[in-house]
Protein backbone atom coordinates (compact mmCIF):
# COMPACT_ATOMS: atom_id res chain seq x y z
CA UNK A 1 0.00 0.00 0.00
CA UNK A 2 1.39 3.39 -0.99
CA UNK A 3 0.68 6.53 1.00
CA UNK A 4 0.95 9.95 -0.59
CA UNK A 5 0.74 13.10 1.53
CA UNK A 6 0.32 16.52 -0.03
CA UNK A 7 0.56 19.34 2.55
CA UNK A 8 -0.18 22.19 0.17
CA UNK A 9 -3.80 21.31 -0.62
CA UNK A 10 -6.52 23.44 0.93
CA UNK A 11 -8.73 20.58 2.03
CA UNK A 12 -8.17 17.23 3.70
CA UNK A 13 -9.29 14.19 1.79
CA UNK A 14 -8.86 10.48 2.23
CA UNK A 15 -9.45 8.35 -0.85
CA UNK A 16 -8.69 4.84 -1.91
CA UNK A 17 -8.43 3.97 -5.55
CA UNK A 18 -9.92 0.56 -6.31
CA UNK A 19 -7.52 -0.88 -8.89
CA UNK A 20 -4.14 0.21 -7.53
CA UNK A 21 -4.93 0.19 -3.78
CA UNK A 22 -3.33 3.61 -3.30
CA UNK A 23 -4.32 5.54 -0.20
CA UNK A 24 -4.15 9.29 -0.81
CA UNK A 25 -4.15 11.73 2.10
CA UNK A 26 -4.18 15.46 1.47
CA UNK A 27 -3.58 17.46 4.61
CA UNK A 28 -3.30 21.22 4.39
CA UNK A 29 -2.97 24.32 6.49
CA UNK A 30 -6.40 25.61 5.55
CA UNK A 31 -8.93 23.25 7.14
CA UNK A 32 -12.18 25.02 6.30
CA UNK A 33 -14.21 24.96 3.13
CA UNK A 34 -15.51 28.07 1.50
CA UNK A 35 -19.25 27.97 1.04
CA UNK A 36 -20.48 29.99 -1.89
CA UNK A 37 -23.23 32.22 -0.61
CA UNK A 38 -25.81 33.84 -2.80
CA UNK A 39 -29.08 34.80 -1.22
CA UNK A 40 -32.35 34.35 -3.07
CA UNK A 41 -33.68 37.90 -3.32
CA UNK A 42 -37.29 36.83 -3.77
CA UNK A 43 -37.12 34.75 -0.59
CA UNK A 44 -35.47 37.62 1.30
CA UNK A 45 -38.05 40.09 0.04
CA UNK A 46 -40.79 37.77 1.28
CA UNK A 47 -39.03 37.45 4.66
CA UNK A 48 -38.73 41.25 4.85
CA UNK A 49 -42.49 41.66 4.29
CA UNK A 50 -43.25 38.96 6.88
CA UNK A 51 -40.89 40.57 9.42
CA UNK A 52 -42.45 44.00 8.88
CA UNK A 53 -45.91 42.50 9.37
CA UNK A 54 -44.89 40.70 12.57
CA UNK A 55 -43.14 43.88 13.74
CA UNK A 56 -46.30 45.94 13.27
CA UNK A 57 -48.32 43.29 15.08
CA UNK A 58 -45.74 43.40 17.89
CA UNK A 59 -46.81 46.99 18.59
CA UNK A 60 -50.40 45.96 19.36
CA UNK A 61 -52.12 44.66 22.47
CA UNK A 62 -51.80 41.06 21.22
CA UNK A 63 -48.21 40.82 22.48
CA UNK A 64 -47.74 39.96 26.16
CA UNK A 65 -46.72 42.90 28.30
CA UNK A 66 -43.47 41.26 29.43
CA UNK A 67 -41.98 41.13 25.92
CA UNK A 68 -43.78 44.13 24.41
CA UNK A 69 -40.91 46.61 24.97
CA UNK A 70 -38.32 44.26 23.44
CA UNK A 71 -39.93 42.28 20.62
CA UNK A 72 -40.16 45.19 18.17
CA UNK A 73 -36.48 46.11 18.56
CA UNK A 74 -35.45 42.47 18.23
CA UNK A 75 -37.45 42.17 14.99
CA UNK A 76 -36.07 45.54 13.83
CA UNK A 77 -32.54 44.11 13.94
CA UNK A 78 -33.63 40.98 12.08
CA UNK A 79 -35.29 43.23 9.50
CA UNK A 80 -32.06 45.13 8.94
CA UNK A 81 -30.18 41.83 8.65
CA UNK A 82 -32.61 40.77 5.92
CA UNK A 83 -32.49 44.14 4.13
CA UNK A 84 -28.69 44.20 4.04
CA UNK A 85 -28.64 40.55 2.97
CA UNK A 86 -31.14 41.41 0.23
CA UNK A 87 -29.13 44.39 -1.03
CA UNK A 88 -25.73 42.68 -0.81
CA UNK A 89 -26.68 39.11 -1.61
CA UNK A 90 -23.08 37.83 -1.86
CA UNK A 91 -21.84 39.39 1.39
CA UNK A 92 -20.75 36.96 4.11
CA UNK A 93 -23.30 36.32 6.83
CA UNK A 94 -21.07 37.54 9.64
CA UNK A 95 -20.44 40.82 7.84
CA UNK A 96 -24.18 41.25 7.23
CA UNK A 97 -24.80 40.68 10.95
CA UNK A 98 -22.14 43.19 12.00
CA UNK A 99 -23.33 45.85 9.56
CA UNK A 100 -26.98 45.39 10.52
CA UNK A 101 -26.20 45.62 14.24
CA UNK A 102 -24.09 48.75 13.68
CA UNK A 103 -26.86 50.40 11.63
CA UNK A 104 -29.32 49.71 14.45
CA UNK A 105 -26.83 51.10 16.99
CA UNK A 106 -26.41 54.27 14.92
CA UNK A 107 -30.16 54.78 14.70
CA UNK A 108 -30.44 54.27 18.46
CA UNK A 109 -27.60 56.70 19.18
CA UNK A 110 -29.21 59.17 16.78
CA UNK A 111 -32.16 59.23 19.18
CA UNK A 112 -29.96 61.23 21.55
CA UNK A 113 -29.94 64.04 18.97
CA UNK A 114 -32.40 66.73 19.99
CA UNK A 115 -33.54 69.16 17.29
CA UNK A 116 -36.92 70.52 16.24
CA UNK A 117 -36.86 69.04 12.74
CA UNK A 118 -36.18 65.51 14.03
CA UNK A 119 -39.00 65.84 16.57
CA UNK A 120 -41.34 66.68 13.69
CA UNK A 121 -40.35 63.43 11.98
CA UNK A 122 -40.61 61.41 15.21
CA UNK A 123 -44.10 62.79 15.93
CA UNK A 124 -45.28 61.01 12.77
CA UNK A 125 -46.19 57.31 13.32
CA UNK A 126 -43.92 56.08 10.51
CA UNK A 127 -41.07 58.35 11.64
CA UNK A 128 -41.39 57.03 15.19
CA UNK A 129 -41.32 53.42 13.95
CA UNK A 130 -38.20 54.00 11.84
CA UNK A 131 -36.19 56.38 14.04
CA UNK A 132 -37.61 55.59 17.47
CA UNK A 133 -38.44 58.13 20.11
CA UNK A 134 -35.86 57.76 22.85
CA UNK A 135 -32.54 56.13 23.65
CA UNK A 136 -32.66 52.94 25.72
CA UNK A 137 -29.76 50.67 26.61
CA UNK A 138 -32.08 47.67 26.42
CA UNK A 139 -32.63 48.41 22.72
CA UNK A 140 -28.91 47.84 22.08
CA UNK A 141 -29.21 44.40 23.67
CA UNK A 142 -32.27 43.62 21.51
CA UNK A 143 -30.44 44.74 18.36
CA UNK A 144 -27.47 42.56 19.21
CA UNK A 145 -29.65 39.52 19.84
CA UNK A 146 -31.65 40.16 16.66
CA UNK A 147 -28.51 40.42 14.52
CA UNK A 148 -27.08 37.26 16.08
CA UNK A 149 -30.38 35.45 15.47
CA UNK A 150 -30.33 36.46 11.80
CA UNK A 151 -26.75 35.23 11.50
CA UNK A 152 -27.49 31.89 13.20
CA UNK A 153 -30.66 31.24 11.17
CA UNK A 154 -28.92 32.04 7.91
CA UNK A 155 -25.88 29.93 8.83
CA UNK A 156 -28.08 26.96 9.69
CA UNK A 157 -30.03 27.38 6.43
CA UNK A 158 -26.96 27.59 4.19
CA UNK A 159 -25.14 24.77 5.97
CA UNK A 160 -28.09 22.46 5.24
CA UNK A 161 -27.69 23.01 1.52
Secondary structure, DSSP 8 states (H G I E B T S, - for coil): -EEEEETT-SS-EEEE-TTT-EEEEE--S-----------HHHHHHHHHHHHHHHHHTTSTTS-HHHHHHHHHHHHHHHHHHHHHHHTTTS-HHHHHHHHHHHHHHHHHHTT---HHHHHHHTSHHHHHHH-SS--HHHHHHHHHHHHHHHHHHHHHHHH-
